[in-house]
Amino acid sequence: MARPWRIQFEGAVYHISSRGNNQQYIFLDDRDKRYFLELLKRVCEHYHFQIFAFCLMSNHYHLFLRTFQANLSDGMHWLNTSYSNYFNWRHSRSGHLFQGRFKAVLILEEAHYLHLSMYLHLNPVRAAMVRDPAEYSWSSFRDYTSLKPRFSWLSREEIISHYGATKTEQLRRYRQECLALADTTPSFVEELKSKVIIGSASEVEELVKKYKPAGQPKTVPDYGRSTKELLNVDRELEMVAKVFKIKVEDLYGQHKNFSAKQAAYYHLVENRKMKISEVGRLFEVSPAGVYLGIKRLRERMLRDNRLQKQIKLIS
């Protein structure tokens, strides 16, 4: 299948995410994260990116940015390649660090800008790493709630200016609204998972006509339907979590119980007839990662009676 093409133009705004190959960690310590932040500064200088918000997690990162030139692919290639070279050198390893190409979602509707920044900042809270996003050092949340931001290259004014007349009021109200979203999921988040452009149908059609590369299909590239439209996934995952005595959230994170996550893959593919690609989108894992997870689970089931019983309870 041909890889999705990028729509690039001056002033384009994107949500960017990039994950470790096979869900491996891309940041092993604070030094790695500090180096990546230095690269963000350089990509702003050299490629004229305007970064509104960021969040660095153990096995992936998120960026919310604007490109002043039509050069997203060039800048992101430089960023990921530069960091991969550093990471492999420092940790004496070789091979791919990132899982394929970075994912870019073009955001056409300015109404989403405010909640997109909050979505990034709440990642550590949703992952149960902290209770308050201010406790997490490796996102831009502190820069959105402090009179003296840490990073000169971070552009927060366009976002926080919506929250009041004075700087103090803007920072206070931004924090207040962000915390209020901690227990909810903005409606457009599902679109971030399933689309490459978020905007009205007319806007999308116009952009596709204007920027479609020669030889590419006329339809806008898409990652398929939202997985939750295919079946009630939440109920299925609750059943898996109950059998393995963990939280549903642990199925998405780096939990030590790998059997539970592999059992979820197996159950959704074998019992609920979801496509491997759909399960991959749900867990943000490559199709190969889902396939190998199911394969390894089957191998262990041959010699593990307890695991066999757990799988039967799910079926």
Buried (B, 14 or more C-beta within 10 A) or exposed (E): EEEBBBBBEEEBBBBBBBBBBBBBBBBEEEEBBEBBBEBBBBBBEEBBBBBBBBBBBBBBBBBBBBBEBBBBBBBBBBBBEBBBEBBBEEEEEEEEBBBEBBBBBBBBEEEBBBBBBBBBBBBBBBBEBBEEBBEBEBBBBBBBBEEEBEBEBBBBEBBBEEBBEEEEEBBBBBBEBBBEBBEEEBEBBBBBBBBBBBBEEEBBEEBBEEBBEEEEEEEBBEBBEBBEEBBEBEEBBBBBBEBBEBEBEBBBBBBEBEBBBBBBBBBBBBEBEBBBBBBBBBBBBBBBBBBBBBEBBEEEBEEBEEBEEBBEEBE
